[in-house]
Amino acid sequence: MKELVLNILKDTRPEFDFNSNLNFIDEGYLDSFDLVTIVSDLESKFDIKINGSMIVPENFNSLDSIVNLVQNSKNAS
């Protein structure tokens, strides 16, 4: 799952290295427009629905936090 999420991030912003431990939001890797794209791609790829209340910066700060978001969304289905 982690590799699939990483591929979505790379497709959205190929100029960045998402393998780093940087905070993707604070470091400017992702902006609000990117989040819309990423949420749509995650929902499509993993056949999930991400609750709007879960679309907050802390759920997109790192690769691990995004993977956790996907897992939590799968469990909520």
N, C-alpha and C positions, 0 to 999 in steps of 0.2 A: 504494500500500500504506500509506503514511504516513497518508493521510486516513482509511482504513478503521480503522487502529489508533486514531487520534485519536477517531473516532466511538465505538469500544468504550469508551475511557476516559471520554468524556463521558456515555455511557449509564450507566456504573458509578457515577461521581461527578460529576453535572452541576453541582455547586456550585463546582467548581475550574476554573481556566484551565490546561489542559495544554499550551498553546503556550509557556508560560514555560520558562526554563532552570533552574528549581528542581529539586532532587533530590526526586522524588515520594515516596520512602520517608521520608527524613530530615525533610522538611517536613510529614509527616503527611497527604499527599494520598491515599496508599494504605496499607491495612493488610493483614494476612494474609487476612482474609475477602475483601477486594477482589481479591487476587491469585488466589484460587481461581476467582472469577467471571471474571476477565480471561483466565486460562489457558483455561478452558472455552470462552469466546467466541472467543478466537484460534484454538483448535483447530477449532472448528466453522466459523468464517468462512473460514479459509485451508486447511481440510482437511489439517491437519498433526497430529502428535503431539509435544508438548513433553516431552522427557525430564525426569523428576523432578529430576535433578541440576542442571538448568538453571534451576529455579525458586528463584532466589536474589535477594536485594535488588538487587544490582548490575545484574541484567538487567531491572529495572523502575524504574531511577532516572530515566529520561528517555524521551521519545518515541523518540529515535534508538536507545536501547539496547533498547527493546521491538521496534522494527522489525528490528534486527539479530538478536534472538532468533528472530523469525518466519522471517527469511531463512535463518538457520543451521538451523532445524528443517526447513524445506523442503528444504534441501540434504542433510540427513541421511536423508530419506525415500527 
